Amino acid sequence: MNNTFNLHRFTLLLKRQWLEFGKIFLITLLVATGVIVAFYGLTLLPLEELGYVSRRLGFREPLFFIFGFLFISIIASSYFAHLGQKSKAIIDLLIPASTFEKFLAGFFFTSILSVLAFILIFIITDWAFIAYIKSYFKTGNVKELADVEMFFNKNDINSFAPLYLAPFTVTSVFLLGSAYFNRFHYIKTAICVMLFSGAWTYIVMNSVEAILSNKTPINRYSHGKDTMEWVLFAIIALFTLVVFSITYVRLKEKEV
C-alpha cells in the first residue's frame, strides 16, 4: 500500500474529518447565509421605484468580496486549530493517514468546499431577490428592468484573471496560520497579513516610482495590460504554492 497517498484511505479521512469539522463548517455557512440574506433584505426592501432599486444593488460587490474574504479565512483559520491543543493533537496525529493526505483534506475543506459553498449561497440569494424584484416590477419599464441583473451576469470575472487565485491565496495563508500558531490563530494571522501587505505595497509602490520616474510613457504595445495581468497571476500563483508548501512542512514538523 502506498504510504503517501491511497484513495480509499483518503476517502475515509474525509468522512472522519467531516464528522469533526463539518459541524463548524455548517454553522459558519448558516451564519453566512443569514448575513447575506439580511444584507439583501435590509438594503432592498421595501421595494419602491425600479430605478431606485437598481441603484441600490451596488452593495453586492463589497458584500461579495469583503464578506467572502471573512468567510473563507475563518474556515481556513479553524481547520488545524486543534493542533495547538495537546489532547486533540495527539488524537489527530494517531489517525492512520499520511501527512500528505491530511494536507489534501485540509485543502479540500478550506479551498474547495468553502469557496464553492459561499459562491453557491451567494448565487441562490442573489437569484431569489432579483427574481422577486423582476416579478414585483413585471409591468414596469423594460429598459430599467434590464438594468436589474444577477451579480455574476453584471460582473465579468474573466476580465481579471488573478481573481481566480484570490480565494486560494487567502485560504493558503490562513490555513498556514491555523497550523503554525497555537492560540489566537485568526487574530495573529490577520496581523501578519496586514503587516506583510503594508510592507509589500510600500516596496512595490516605491520600486515602480523609482523605475518609472523621469520616463515618458509610450502606448506602443496594446497588450501591455494583458502581460502585466498574467505576470501578476504568475506571482500570486507562485506565492500561493509556496505558502501551501510551508503548511505541508509545518504539518510534518507537528508529527515529529
Buried (B, 14 or more C-beta within 10 A) or exposed (E): EEEEEBEEBBEBBBEEBBEEBEEBBEEBBEEBBEBBBEBBEEBBEEEEEBBEBBEEBEEBEEBBEEBBBBBBBBBBBBBBBBBBEEEEBEEBBEBEBBBBBBBBBBBBBBBEBBBEBBBEBBEEBBEEBBEBBBEEBEEBEEEBBEBBBBBBEBBEEEEEBBBEBBBBBBBBBBBBBBBBBEEBBBEBBBEBBEEEEEEEEEEEEEEEEEEEEEEEEEEEEEEEEEEEBEEBBEEBBEBBEEBBEBBBBBBEEBEE
